[in-house]
């Protein structure tokens, strides 16, 4: 068979499936038959855009394809399959296209189901409805459709089957005035035609339109009294369409008593199953009856693949949802990639005010019911979580409920947006306040505890519960533990990094929950930070000593200095190698992120300059002097920036960077004026060319101390102008005598505009920036700490959501996300574990602080311990890498702020008391109103 496939591909060129469609379209029956007979094609293959049909569906949809249809039917292709895109079977495609020959061939097939429905319509009803849309050549096409009706009726098509609105074939034919069609129905219908069983949305039956159009034909139909009462799926569906819930229950119970309800439970009208439609309408009684009598709670149809429980969630029918939860066979997994939680929250947008609707209760059932294991962080096809949708809806209560149940605020969707992008700062602050609790003791007691929870920062693949579901507890012999453990290492400060860039959320970085989390992260990462500073400081010291004492020094030096030069040269060489390895690793982890940093470019330049100094000692003296100057500046600037990452010093570095950047931006457009003054001075004060070409006078002795002319060319003139910007004029060296008026005026304008106005303006900018930074020095320190920790995580764990520069936004996303290696490929797991808090260090995502025991920290553990072997035992015994947790203390200022939050939560203001009393009065009035309505209704029913 494989040989035939390849031979077919070579004979007909290209893809055989495409060749099959081409042969069908061009009426090349010989090629079509060869392809089918060779078995080189899949006859059930669904062609994509623009058709979305199988080969049979294409053949019956086009004229003059009789031979093709016959051949396909001989190969027993599916004739009753409903197309997922169009919701129709081949018989419906044939009717829609008016292909009488194809319809006749389909009806000759013994497998055909003539009563299969397309969006609620049988082929017979669809053929009659098609007539009303005929325009051109109506007479000829009318005859074709009338012949189709005749064929369908002769084949046993049900003449009583209605659509979703209660429209039957007789109803549609009578309304259009199609006497011949009605005559066919009378002559060929295998069952008595009921004119009164089905009503449209206005309550009108087929009898009403038949009496108006053809009263002489009414007598030929059996009267309603002569027609035996029959209960079929169509009748039950019509009850649901007309919202006749009690009639449905009555007739369905009749079928149950006769034990004839099994076939009805599996029926569908092409759009819904019975349970789907009852759920969508909110018919609690119908759903209860269907489920109690054996209806499959998970059954769907080709026209609607959404399970009934998802329909209940989308509409907010909490009572119906409770029925599904109580049913033992109901599935609660995702539907079309969406969790039930997401479906419920998206359904809230409808804003329905029906008394049946209670989305809050639905959410509570999904989140709290023990039978439903809801994944609150489930991501759909766009990577949105339930929290994304709740935040976009602006529903504060839902956002808080999700956060309380473990929703992560940092998960990004495909548009690189976390839920934080839409969460209100006040809402997030409310939740953060809730994350601080106590053990109920008095603040003065020794056992008084403050509990801080960090579950909102835990990623789904970074949770202990996720791992417990993968690896059996206490299975220390499992060799896959390390492999599985690698998968749960994830960045933990991505959400906080986003908050640093959001003006509204940024002040929340000072909240004690976040500051305590950063404090813990800093303790985990500080050893690596100090190691990095120590390494670079030694490199800087060796390089400085080597440049000053040994590099470029030609004279004879004492042996002690020569020995020191050898040591510093070796130290600088080793440091250079380590620096190259460090920078190369960072570059390979994420090239785009690495190249966006100016500091990294400084380090690259430093590597090249240092390598030249330590590896090439035979350069010219002038070259050595320039290299030495550049190396000293670069290495010292890098050391300053590195030390400035320390939290207590970060404010100063932020001031330096901010002022420098603002000066640069300001001078970038103001430099036009500076250049203009420089060129003006050049044109005014340059020496005349003719004077330079005159022969020197031998009687005049040149002065040795003649001052240099800074305005002899544009470049030197610009340099002199920039120097004068600082106020260093040296006006005596400027020759105003050539153009005394013009030169003095321009010089005075320059003095006013540049040194006085511009220079003082820059000073004002600097003062304003520094005052603003100092005013919120605490927040600046937190922001710097978040950025530092996030950078360490991105290097050691991977994937950091840094804001790309505009110049990179032009590149495709796969280039922006490019990484050559992952940190774990170079055995970075020990370092990655070292800086992580979840899940091995904080298995329950919270800490306990004892303020009256010198702010001692305790870490609670799940039971049983030992999932990761000795790691948990070490934490419990205080012997983990966190320097013995029992003796570790939380910062006193953080504890003080936490106490402020606790006192604020326990304080009830007068306004809150009044608000609570008003709410109580409102509830009592609503209760009285409900009672009065019931009394009035009872009185009306009595009389």
C-alpha positions, 0 to 999 in steps of 0.5 A: 500500500505504501508503494501505491501511495508513493506511485500515486503521488508521482503519477498525478503530481503533488498531493493526491488529496489536492489532485482528487479535488482538482479532478472533481472540479474539472470533471476529470472522472478518469483521474478521479477514479484512478485515485480512488481505486488506487487507495491513494486518498482519504475519502473522508478528508475534510478540505480546508479553506474555502470549502471545509467539506469532504469529497462527497459533500463537494460532489453533491454541492455541484451540478453534473457530478452524478458519476462522481457521487455514484463512485463515492457511494460505491466505496461506502463513504459516510452519508449521515455524517454532519459536517462540523463547520456547516452543521449539515449532512450530504443530503442537506448539501444536495437540497441546498444546491438544488442537485436533484440527481445527487439527492436521488442517488443518496436516497437510493443508498440503504444507509441514508437517514432521511430525517437527519436534521441540519440546524433543526431542519429535515431535508424535506423542510429545508427543500420547502424553505429553499423555495421562498428564496428563489428569484431568477428562473423561479419556475424552472427551479420551483419544479426541481424543488417540488420534485425533491419534495416528492422524492423525499416524501416517497423515501419516508421523510417525516412530514410532521418534523418541525424546526426550532420555531415549530415550523412544519413542512405543511406550515411552510408550504401553506404560508408560501401558497405551494399547493402542489407541495401540500398535495404531495404531503397528502399523497405520500406522507406515511403518517397522518399529518397533524396541523395543530400539534406545533405552533410558532412563536406567535401561537399560530399553527399550520391549520391557520395558514392552510385555511387562509390559502387553501381552505378546500384542502383542510378537509383532506387532513385528518382532524386532531381528534382522529389523530392518535396522541403521539409523543416523539422527540420533535414534540418534546423539543417544540415544548422546550422551544415554546417554554412549556416546561410543565407540558414537557414534564407531563409528556415525558413522564408518560413515556417513562411510564411506558418505558419508551423514553430511552430513545428520546434521551439520545435525540437531538434536533441538529442544534441541541440535545434535549438536555442541552436545550433544557439547560440553555433555557434554564428549565430546572424541572426538565433537567431534573427529570432527564437526569433522574431517568438516565440522560447522559449528563455529558452527551453532545451533538455535532451541532453543539459540542459544549457539554450541558454543565458548561452551558449551565455555567455560562448562563449562571444557572446555579441550581442546574449546576448543583444538579449536575454536581450531584450526578455521579457521571458528570465530567468537570474537565475543560470544554473546548480548552476552557475550564468551567470557571473561565466559562462562568466568568465569561458568562457574567458579561451578559448581565442577565437579571433573571431570578434563575441566574446566580453567577456568584453561587456558581463560582462558589460551587466550582471553587468550594465543592469537594467533588470538583477539583477546579484548576483556578490557573487553567489557561485557554487557547489564548493562555488567558486564565480565569483571573484575566477575564474577571479582571477585564470584567472589572468584577472586584468580588470575583477577582478577590475570590479567585485570589483567595483560592490560589490564582496567580497574578503573574501568568501571561497570555499570548499577548504578554499581559498578566492579570495585573494589567486590569486589576485595580490597585485598591482591589489588589491592596485589599487582597494583600491586606487579607494575606496578613493574619494572626493566630488570634492571640493578644499582641502582647503575648509571647505566642502572638504570631503574624502569618503572611501568605504568598500563594498569589505569586506561585505559578501552577508548575511551581506548586507543591500540590502539582508535584504531589500529583505526579510523584507518590508521597514518601517514595524516596527511591523514585529516581525521577524525583530530580527530573520532576523537580527541575520542572517546578523551578520558575521565576517568582518575581515576574509579577512584581517586575510588572508592578515596577512598570505600572504607575498605579500598582507601583506604590503597592511594592511597599506593602509588608507582604511584598516587602517581606517576600523581597526580604526573603528572596534577598536572603536567598540571593545575597550570597550570589550577589556578594560573590559576584561583587567580590569576584569583580572587586578582585578583578578590578584591583588586580587590573588597577595595580597591573596598569599603574605599576607594571603595564607600560612602565619601562624603568627598572623596578624593585623585585617586590614590585615585579613579583606583584606585577606577575601576581596581578597579571595572573589575577587579571587574566584569570578574572578576565576568563571568568568575566568572559564565561559569565558574560557569554553565559548571560548572552546565550541564555537570552541574546536580545535581553542581554544586548538591550542593556547598556551595562552589558555593552560596557562589560563587552568593551571592558573585556576587549580592552582588558584582553588587549592589556593582559595579552599584548604587552608589546604595543606602542607607548601611546597605545598603552596609555590610551588603553589604560585610561579606557580600562580604568574608567570602564572597570571603575564605572562598572564597579560603581554600578555593581555596588550600587545594586545593593539595596541601601545604595540603590537610591544613589545609583537611580539618581545618577542614572535618572539625572544623566538620562534627563540631561542627555534627553534635554541636551539632545535637542538643545545641542542645535543651539550650542552647535550654532554658537560654536559655528558662529564663533568659528566664522567670527574669530578664525584667522584670515587665510591670507594672513597665514600665507604672508611671509614672516617678518624677520624683525619680529620675534615670535612670542613663545607663550602665544596662546592657542587659537581654539577657533581655527576650525569647527571642531575645536570651536565646538570643544571650546564652546562646550567648555564655555558652557560651564562658565570657563570663558577666558574672554581675554583670549578671544579677539573681539577686535575684528568685528567688535560690535557683532562679536560682542553681541553674539558673545553676550547672547551666548553668555545669557542663553547657555551658561546662565539659562541652560546651565541653571535649567540643568541644575534645576532639573537635577534638583527636581529629579533628586528631590523626587527620588529621595522623597520616595527612596523606600519605593526606589529601593524596592524597585531596584531590589525587584529588578536585581532579583528578577535579573538573577532569576532570568539568568539562573532559571530562565524566561524573564519578562523584561520590557523590550526596547522599541528598536527590538519591537520590529523583530519577530517574536521568536527572535525576541524570545531567542535563547541558545541554551537554558540555564539547566543545561549547564548544571545551574540547578543548585544555584536555581534552587538556591534562589527559589522560595517555591516550593521546596523552601516555602512548601505552604507558601507562607511564613509565621513571624513571632514579633515578641520573640525577636521577630523570629521566622517559622516556616510551616510544612505539609504533612507528611514531610519527606517528599523531597528527601532530606530537603524538608527534614533540613528545613524542619530542623533548621539546617537548610541553606537558609542559614538555620531558619529558626534563628532568622529574623524578619526586618523590624520595619516590615513587622511594624508595617504588618501590625499597622495593616492588622490594626487597620483591618480590625478597626471599624469606622463609624461609616462602616457601622452606618453602612452595615445598618443600612444594608440590614434594613434593606434586607429586611425590607426586601424580605417584607416585600417578598412576603407581601407578594406571596400573600397577594398571589395567594389571595388572587388564587383563592378568589 
